[in-house]
Amino acid sequence: MAKKNRRKFGSEFKAKVALEAIKEVKTLQELATKYEVNAYLIGRWKQEFLQGAAKVFEDGREKIDQVEDNDKLYKKIGQMQIENDFLKKALTRLQ
């Protein structure tokens, strides 16, 4: 008995189908026929898309804040390295 391979759908395809489902121009069954995908699966993609939509706006600001924090830390590390080198040179001159 041959085993059927499951089709794997990429995120771009899922988003495209979910957006069409959200527009509600066609029914889920019509979309299922058009894309050769189960209507239940399209409904699930639509639901996941709507639940994750808020993350698009939240993650952007958090990443910017994280980058700014990293920049401050790198700047501080650089400053401390310069001070450390200066103190090493001063110590060798005193000896």
C-alpha positions as CSV (number, residue, x, y, z in Angstrom):
1,M,0.0,0.0,0.0
2,A,1.5,3.3,-1.1
3,K,1.6,6.1,1.4
4,K,0.2,9.4,0.3
5,N,2.4,12.4,0.8
6,R,0.8,15.4,2.4
7,R,1.1,18.6,0.5
8,K,2.8,21.4,2.3
9,F,1.7,25.0,1.9
10,G,4.0,27.9,2.2
11,S,3.2,31.0,4.4
12,E,2.7,33.2,1.3
13,F,0.1,30.8,-0.2
14,K,-1.7,30.6,3.1
15,A,-1.8,34.3,3.5
16,K,-3.1,34.8,0.0
17,V,-5.9,32.3,0.5
18,A,-6.7,33.7,4.0
19,L,-7.0,37.2,2.6
20,E,-9.4,36.0,-0.1
21,A,-11.4,34.3,2.6
22,I,-11.5,37.4,4.7
23,K,-12.8,39.5,1.8
24,E,-15.7,37.1,1.6
25,V,-16.2,37.7,-2.2
26,K,-16.3,33.9,-2.6
27,T,-17.5,31.2,-0.2
28,L,-15.0,28.9,1.6
29,Q,-16.2,26.1,-0.6
30,E,-15.6,28.1,-3.8
31,L,-12.1,28.9,-2.6
32,A,-11.5,25.3,-1.7
33,T,-12.4,24.3,-5.2
34,K,-10.3,27.1,-6.7
35,Y,-7.2,26.3,-4.7
36,E,-7.8,22.5,-4.3
37,V,-7.7,22.8,-0.5
38,N,-10.2,21.6,2.1
39,A,-12.7,24.4,3.1
40,Y,-12.0,23.6,6.8
41,L,-8.3,24.2,6.3
42,I,-9.1,27.6,4.6
43,G,-11.3,28.5,7.6
44,R,-8.5,27.6,10.0
45,W,-6.0,29.7,8.0
46,K,-8.4,32.6,8.1
47,Q,-8.8,32.4,11.8
48,E,-5.0,32.1,12.4
49,F,-4.5,35.1,10.2
50,L,-6.9,37.2,12.1
51,Q,-5.5,36.2,15.4
52,G,-2.0,37.0,14.4
53,A,-2.7,40.3,12.7
54,A,-2.1,42.3,15.8
55,K,1.4,40.9,16.1
56,V,2.4,42.7,12.9
57,F,2.2,46.0,14.6
58,E,3.4,44.9,18.1
59,D,6.6,43.2,17.0
60,G,7.8,46.1,14.9
61,R,8.2,48.5,17.9
62,E,9.7,45.8,20.1
63,K,12.4,45.1,17.6
64,I,13.2,48.8,17.2
65,D,13.5,49.1,21.0
66,Q,15.7,46.0,21.1
67,V,18.0,47.4,18.4
68,E,18.3,50.7,20.3
69,D,19.1,48.8,23.5
70,N,21.8,46.8,21.7
71,D,23.3,50.0,20.2
72,K,23.5,51.5,23.7
73,L,25.2,48.4,25.0
74,Y,27.7,48.2,22.2
75,K,28.5,51.9,22.7
76,K,29.1,51.2,26.4
77,I,31.3,48.2,25.7
78,G,33.4,50.3,23.3
79,Q,33.7,53.0,25.9
80,M,34.8,50.6,28.5
81,Q,37.4,49.0,26.2
82,I,38.9,52.4,25.5
83,E,39.0,53.2,29.2
84,N,40.6,49.8,29.9
85,D,43.3,50.3,27.3
86,F,44.0,53.8,28.7
87,L,44.4,52.5,32.2
88,K,46.7,49.6,31.0
89,K,48.9,52.2,29.3
90,A,48.9,54.4,32.3
91,L,49.9,51.5,34.6
92,T,52.8,50.5,32.4
93,R,54.1,54.1,32.4
94,L,54.0,54.2,36.2
95,Q,56.0,51.0,36.6
